[in-house]
Amino acid sequence: MATATPNVLLIHCHDLGQHLGCYGAPIETPNVDALAAAGVRFENHFGTAPQCSPSRGSLMTGCYPHVNGLMGLAHGEWELDDDERILPQYLAEAGYETHLFGLQHITQDTDRLGYEYVHSEGNLYPGVSPSVHQVNRAVNVTDVVTTFLEKRAFDAPFFASVGFFELHRVEEANGRYGFERDRYDADDPDDVGPLSYLPDRRGIRQDLSEMHGMVYAIDDAIGRIRTCLDETGLDEETLVVFTTEHGIAFPRAKGTCYDPGVEAALIMSHPELASGGREFDELVSNVDVTPTLLDLLDVPLPTAVNGRSFRPLLSGGEDDHREELFLEMTWHDMYNPIRAVRTDRFKYIRNFWYLPRVYLPRDVFASESGREVREAYAVPIRPFEELYDLHEGPTEVDNVANEPRYEDRRRELADRLHTWMVETDDPLLDGPIPPGNFDTIMTWPDDAA
């Protein structure tokens, strides 16, 4: 019988998106698939941003990046606002013992997070040094997690954040960013399925085959943790949540507000709260995860959050959860201000700067797949407005913003996006946003306002 106050095991990783067997990707992930079969899976779950720290900040605070202050990477001088509170802090006040395993990447100050126990050092950024890579690899983090579960001797329920380094690219000696093909069990490039939104080229297949080795490492870790929960009897009293922050590190994915850039896995499993292998196709944002977890645990919901609980979906009740999702990006390794709104059928993207046709983050630009397309994507200039009919063109290649038959839809979504920006006091409305460590005033292009 499941406990009335369940433990919470939140497992997350880098750059995975929905590249899993249970989401229809051409890869075998039996352990993640088994977790979904025992629990529930959200088909249309999206991060608030196509980059790590801002999306992770939304996951842990329930607020959009421009609301909680984390509009760029945490190791690039961006930080959560001083008064922002995160999930482990809420749960600690509710009597939970809180633990951090592996990486977190939402602040440079681990003490700021308020975890009672921090089980590994170097938990900020996966690209700092080989030693940090080693500590945060799935196999090593899982060793620590399973030891904790086996030896646990406390009466209070626990919340554990478990962060894996994989699938982050690593800079190699030749300047290429890859997936450490010598360390992981890569597939044969001829055996991998191509990505629908990219050309089927050798370099892209090579990257995918190497990335699969890291996916297998994540899948193995999930299997080990679930086995340990079963063997210790904690499976009946632990809510397992598996998610990631944004899409895979490939062109037109990570760093973009197209679906491959913001799609994220969300799987939850608990004998009473989330079970039966159910699948939900409602729109869900990771800004909703913290409110939902607090709601499921009967912890009072904070008023200062943007997300809302989808507990009614899990309870089998009627819940018209969301008609729209809001997405954003401001800073990564360059100024890339974007705001977007997505409905079930349409995606409207507003670009607020002179930008290349498709932005490629540094690690994607210097990858094998990046080399295949970067000359085509670096120019021409991206339009300030993009509109996609996701039913007619799911790969988001055919921009219909200027087609007369979509004019009413374009205006409607532009108005909805602007209203959201006003309601959430988006600083982008006042002009360019300097980086967190940059005091220079920039000039706003007249036709980008």
Secondary structure, DSSP 8 states (H G I E B T S, - for coil): ---SS-EEEEEEESS-TT-SGGGT-SS--HHHHHHHHHSEEEEEEE-SSSSHHHHHHHHHHSS-HHHHS--S-GGGT----TT---HHHHHHHTT-EEEEEE---S-S-GGGG--SEE--S--S-TTS-HHHHHHHSHHHHHHHHHHHHHH---SS-EEEEEE--TT--EE-TTS-EE--TTTS----GGGS---TTS---HHHHHHHHHHHHHHHHHHHHHHHHHHHHHHHT-GGGEEEEEEESS--SSTTSTTSSSHHHHB--EEEEBTTTB-SSEEEEEEEEGGGHHHHHHHHTT----SS-S----HHHHTT------S-EEEEEEESSSEEEEEEEE-SSEEEEEE-S--BSS---HHHHTSHHHHHHHHHHH-SB--SEEEEETTT-TTS-S--TT-GGGHHHHHHHHHHHHHHHHHTT-GGGGS----TT--------GGG-
